[in-house]
């Protein structure tokens, strides 16, 4: 087998391994719907929409649809313990 054929075989083998790995991994969306966010944070869809509309949960509009970036949601979640620590106990 020549060098070109050996490299082609090696490349093909590597490409198949990458394809197999990608099939095994769950692809996480970068943009989430309000319904998806509600399920993730354990709030009702209505309450989540209210929080988004009030600007409590950061969102963007894409093609007329409200979306929350995973990064913004993660940051918002990380911020919550600090916000809750400042809130009065009777609010909970």
PyMOL commands that place a pseudoatom at each C-alpha (Angstrom):
pseudoatom trace, name=CA, resn=UNK, resi=1, chain=A, elem=C, hetatm=0, pos=[0.000, 0.000, 0.000]
pseudoatom trace, name=CA, resn=UNK, resi=2, chain=A, elem=C, hetatm=0, pos=[1.358, 3.407, -0.965]
pseudoatom trace, name=CA, resn=UNK, resi=3, chain=A, elem=C, hetatm=0, pos=[1.680, 6.394, 1.343]
pseudoatom trace, name=CA, resn=UNK, resi=4, chain=A, elem=C, hetatm=0, pos=[-1.339, 8.118, -0.209]
pseudoatom trace, name=CA, resn=UNK, resi=5, chain=A, elem=C, hetatm=0, pos=[-3.544, 5.059, 0.308]
pseudoatom trace, name=CA, resn=UNK, resi=6, chain=A, elem=C, hetatm=0, pos=[-2.315, 4.650, 3.904]
pseudoatom trace, name=CA, resn=UNK, resi=7, chain=A, elem=C, hetatm=0, pos=[-3.080, 8.305, 4.685]
pseudoatom trace, name=CA, resn=UNK, resi=8, chain=A, elem=C, hetatm=0, pos=[-6.508, 8.028, 3.098]
pseudoatom trace, name=CA, resn=UNK, resi=9, chain=A, elem=C, hetatm=0, pos=[-7.264, 4.930, 5.180]
pseudoatom trace, name=CA, resn=UNK, resi=10, chain=A, elem=C, hetatm=0, pos=[-6.055, 6.684, 8.361]
pseudoatom trace, name=CA, resn=UNK, resi=11, chain=A, elem=C, hetatm=0, pos=[-8.130, 9.787, 7.590]
pseudoatom trace, name=CA, resn=UNK, resi=12, chain=A, elem=C, hetatm=0, pos=[-11.209, 7.694, 6.878]
pseudoatom trace, name=CA, resn=UNK, resi=13, chain=A, elem=C, hetatm=0, pos=[-10.783, 5.809, 10.162]
pseudoatom trace, name=CA, resn=UNK, resi=14, chain=A, elem=C, hetatm=0, pos=[-10.409, 9.078, 12.116]
pseudoatom trace, name=CA, resn=UNK, resi=15, chain=A, elem=C, hetatm=0, pos=[-13.463, 10.567, 10.402]
pseudoatom trace, name=CA, resn=UNK, resi=16, chain=A, elem=C, hetatm=0, pos=[-15.557, 7.536, 11.376]
pseudoatom trace, name=CA, resn=UNK, resi=17, chain=A, elem=C, hetatm=0, pos=[-14.407, 7.812, 14.999]
pseudoatom trace, name=CA, resn=UNK, resi=18, chain=A, elem=C, hetatm=0, pos=[-15.395, 11.485, 15.095]
pseudoatom trace, name=CA, resn=UNK, resi=19, chain=A, elem=C, hetatm=0, pos=[-18.788, 10.683, 13.534]
pseudoatom trace, name=CA, resn=UNK, resi=20, chain=A, elem=C, hetatm=0, pos=[-19.361, 7.957, 16.137]
pseudoatom trace, name=CA, resn=UNK, resi=21, chain=A, elem=C, hetatm=0, pos=[-18.439, 10.306, 18.988]
pseudoatom trace, name=CA, resn=UNK, resi=22, chain=A, elem=C, hetatm=0, pos=[-20.761, 13.022, 17.695]
pseudoatom trace, name=CA, resn=UNK, resi=23, chain=A, elem=C, hetatm=0, pos=[-23.644, 10.564, 17.478]
pseudoatom trace, name=CA, resn=UNK, resi=24, chain=A, elem=C, hetatm=0, pos=[-23.018, 9.469, 21.078]
pseudoatom trace, name=CA, resn=UNK, resi=25, chain=A, elem=C, hetatm=0, pos=[-22.909, 13.005, 22.484]
pseudoatom trace, name=CA, resn=UNK, resi=26, chain=A, elem=C, hetatm=0, pos=[-26.090, 14.909, 23.202]
pseudoatom trace, name=CA, resn=UNK, resi=27, chain=A, elem=C, hetatm=0, pos=[-26.086, 18.227, 21.409]
pseudoatom trace, name=CA, resn=UNK, resi=28, chain=A, elem=C, hetatm=0, pos=[-27.224, 21.000, 23.730]
pseudoatom trace, name=CA, resn=UNK, resi=29, chain=A, elem=C, hetatm=0, pos=[-29.053, 23.881, 22.040]
pseudoatom trace, name=CA, resn=UNK, resi=30, chain=A, elem=C, hetatm=0, pos=[-27.517, 27.329, 22.513]
pseudoatom trace, name=CA, resn=UNK, resi=31, chain=A, elem=C, hetatm=0, pos=[-30.910, 29.044, 22.461]
pseudoatom trace, name=CA, resn=UNK, resi=32, chain=A, elem=C, hetatm=0, pos=[-33.756, 27.847, 24.653]
pseudoatom trace, name=CA, resn=UNK, resi=33, chain=A, elem=C, hetatm=0, pos=[-37.466, 28.551, 24.419]
pseudoatom trace, name=CA, resn=UNK, resi=34, chain=A, elem=C, hetatm=0, pos=[-39.323, 29.895, 27.449]
pseudoatom trace, name=CA, resn=UNK, resi=35, chain=A, elem=C, hetatm=0, pos=[-41.021, 26.496, 27.773]
pseudoatom trace, name=CA, resn=UNK, resi=36, chain=A, elem=C, hetatm=0, pos=[-37.644, 24.729, 27.849]
pseudoatom trace, name=CA, resn=UNK, resi=37, chain=A, elem=C, hetatm=0, pos=[-36.339, 27.173, 30.448]
pseudoatom trace, name=CA, resn=UNK, resi=38, chain=A, elem=C, hetatm=0, pos=[-39.468, 26.689, 32.570]
pseudoatom trace, name=CA, resn=UNK, resi=39, chain=A, elem=C, hetatm=0, pos=[-38.871, 22.936, 32.616]
pseudoatom trace, name=CA, resn=UNK, resi=40, chain=A, elem=C, hetatm=0, pos=[-35.183, 23.396, 33.453]
pseudoatom trace, name=CA, resn=UNK, resi=41, chain=A, elem=C, hetatm=0, pos=[-35.777, 25.754, 36.382]
pseudoatom trace, name=CA, resn=UNK, resi=42, chain=A, elem=C, hetatm=0, pos=[-38.937, 24.061, 37.646]
pseudoatom trace, name=CA, resn=UNK, resi=43, chain=A, elem=C, hetatm=0, pos=[-41.294, 27.024, 37.220]
pseudoatom trace, name=CA, resn=UNK, resi=44, chain=A, elem=C, hetatm=0, pos=[-44.546, 27.146, 35.316]
pseudoatom trace, name=CA, resn=UNK, resi=45, chain=A, elem=C, hetatm=0, pos=[-44.435, 28.402, 31.762]
pseudoatom trace, name=CA, resn=UNK, resi=46, chain=A, elem=C, hetatm=0, pos=[-46.619, 31.377, 32.760]
pseudoatom trace, name=CA, resn=UNK, resi=47, chain=A, elem=C, hetatm=0, pos=[-44.343, 32.375, 35.650]
pseudoatom trace, name=CA, resn=UNK, resi=48, chain=A, elem=C, hetatm=0, pos=[-41.275, 32.022, 33.430]
pseudoatom trace, name=CA, resn=UNK, resi=49, chain=A, elem=C, hetatm=0, pos=[-42.858, 34.250, 30.748]
pseudoatom trace, name=CA, resn=UNK, resi=50, chain=A, elem=C, hetatm=0, pos=[-43.660, 36.817, 33.450]
pseudoatom trace, name=CA, resn=UNK, resi=51, chain=A, elem=C, hetatm=0, pos=[-40.043, 36.781, 34.644]
pseudoatom trace, name=CA, resn=UNK, resi=52, chain=A, elem=C, hetatm=0, pos=[-38.756, 37.126, 31.071]
pseudoatom trace, name=CA, resn=UNK, resi=53, chain=A, elem=C, hetatm=0, pos=[-41.146, 39.994, 30.297]
pseudoatom trace, name=CA, resn=UNK, resi=54, chain=A, elem=C, hetatm=0, pos=[-40.146, 41.749, 33.540]
pseudoatom trace, name=CA, resn=UNK, resi=55, chain=A, elem=C, hetatm=0, pos=[-36.490, 41.450, 32.524]
pseudoatom trace, name=CA, resn=UNK, resi=56, chain=A, elem=C, hetatm=0, pos=[-35.625, 39.180, 35.451]
pseudoatom trace, name=CA, resn=UNK, resi=57, chain=A, elem=C, hetatm=0, pos=[-34.476, 36.431, 33.101]
pseudoatom trace, name=CA, resn=UNK, resi=58, chain=A, elem=C, hetatm=0, pos=[-32.441, 37.875, 30.210]
pseudoatom trace, name=CA, resn=UNK, resi=59, chain=A, elem=C, hetatm=0, pos=[-33.773, 37.044, 26.772]
pseudoatom trace, name=CA, resn=UNK, resi=60, chain=A, elem=C, hetatm=0, pos=[-33.439, 37.892, 23.102]
pseudoatom trace, name=CA, resn=UNK, resi=61, chain=A, elem=C, hetatm=0, pos=[-35.917, 37.942, 20.231]
pseudoatom trace, name=CA, resn=UNK, resi=62, chain=A, elem=C, hetatm=0, pos=[-35.021, 35.791, 17.221]
pseudoatom trace, name=CA, resn=UNK, resi=63, chain=A, elem=C, hetatm=0, pos=[-37.363, 35.853, 14.243]
pseudoatom trace, name=CA, resn=UNK, resi=64, chain=A, elem=C, hetatm=0, pos=[-40.154, 37.081, 16.507]
pseudoatom trace, name=CA, resn=UNK, resi=65, chain=A, elem=C, hetatm=0, pos=[-39.631, 34.343, 19.094]
pseudoatom trace, name=CA, resn=UNK, resi=66, chain=A, elem=C, hetatm=0, pos=[-38.370, 34.829, 22.631]
pseudoatom trace, name=CA, resn=UNK, resi=67, chain=A, elem=C, hetatm=0, pos=[-35.219, 32.856, 23.344]
pseudoatom trace, name=CA, resn=UNK, resi=68, chain=A, elem=C, hetatm=0, pos=[-32.854, 32.620, 26.291]
pseudoatom trace, name=CA, resn=UNK, resi=69, chain=A, elem=C, hetatm=0, pos=[-29.210, 31.833, 25.678]
pseudoatom trace, name=CA, resn=UNK, resi=70, chain=A, elem=C, hetatm=0, pos=[-27.839, 28.947, 27.699]
pseudoatom trace, name=CA, resn=UNK, resi=71, chain=A, elem=C, hetatm=0, pos=[-25.005, 31.214, 28.843]
pseudoatom trace, name=CA, resn=UNK, resi=72, chain=A, elem=C, hetatm=0, pos=[-27.442, 33.883, 30.111]
pseudoatom trace, name=CA, resn=UNK, resi=73, chain=A, elem=C, hetatm=0, pos=[-29.553, 31.252, 31.868]
pseudoatom trace, name=CA, resn=UNK, resi=74, chain=A, elem=C, hetatm=0, pos=[-26.486, 29.773, 33.566]
pseudoatom trace, name=CA, resn=UNK, resi=75, chain=A, elem=C, hetatm=0, pos=[-25.398, 33.244, 34.708]
pseudoatom trace, name=CA, resn=UNK, resi=76, chain=A, elem=C, hetatm=0, pos=[-28.898, 34.020, 35.992]
pseudoatom trace, name=CA, resn=UNK, resi=77, chain=A, elem=C, hetatm=0, pos=[-29.003, 30.750, 37.944]
pseudoatom trace, name=CA, resn=UNK, resi=78, chain=A, elem=C, hetatm=0, pos=[-25.583, 31.442, 39.455]
pseudoatom trace, name=CA, resn=UNK, resi=79, chain=A, elem=C, hetatm=0, pos=[-26.799, 34.884, 40.540]
pseudoatom trace, name=CA, resn=UNK, resi=80, chain=A, elem=C, hetatm=0, pos=[-29.889, 33.581, 42.366]
pseudoatom trace, name=CA, resn=UNK, resi=81, chain=A, elem=C, hetatm=0, pos=[-28.334, 32.561, 45.712]
pseudoatom trace, name=CA, resn=UNK, resi=82, chain=A, elem=C, hetatm=0, pos=[-26.971, 36.093, 46.105]
pseudoatom trace, name=CA, resn=UNK, resi=83, chain=A, elem=C, hetatm=0, pos=[-30.355, 37.601, 45.272]
pseudoatom trace, name=CA, resn=UNK, resi=84, chain=A, elem=C, hetatm=0, pos=[-32.186, 35.256, 47.624]
pseudoatom trace, name=CA, resn=UNK, resi=85, chain=A, elem=C, hetatm=0, pos=[-29.799, 36.055, 50.467]
pseudoatom trace, name=CA, resn=UNK, resi=86, chain=A, elem=C, hetatm=0, pos=[-30.810, 39.724, 50.214]
pseudoatom trace, name=CA, resn=UNK, resi=87, chain=A, elem=C, hetatm=0, pos=[-34.558, 39.035, 50.031]
pseudoatom trace, name=CA, resn=UNK, resi=88, chain=A, elem=C, hetatm=0, pos=[-36.690, 39.094, 53.149]
pseudoatom trace, name=CA, resn=UNK, resi=89, chain=A, elem=C, hetatm=0, pos=[-37.826, 35.675, 54.453]
pseudoatom trace, name=CA, resn=UNK, resi=90, chain=A, elem=C, hetatm=0, pos=[-41.526, 36.517, 54.143]
pseudoatom trace, name=CA, resn=UNK, resi=91, chain=A, elem=C, hetatm=0, pos=[-41.167, 36.739, 50.348]
pseudoatom trace, name=CA, resn=UNK, resi=92, chain=A, elem=C, hetatm=0, pos=[-40.623, 32.988, 50.200]
for i in range(1, 92): cmd.bond("trace and resi %d" % i, "trace and resi %d" % (i + 1))
show_as sticks, trace
zoom trace
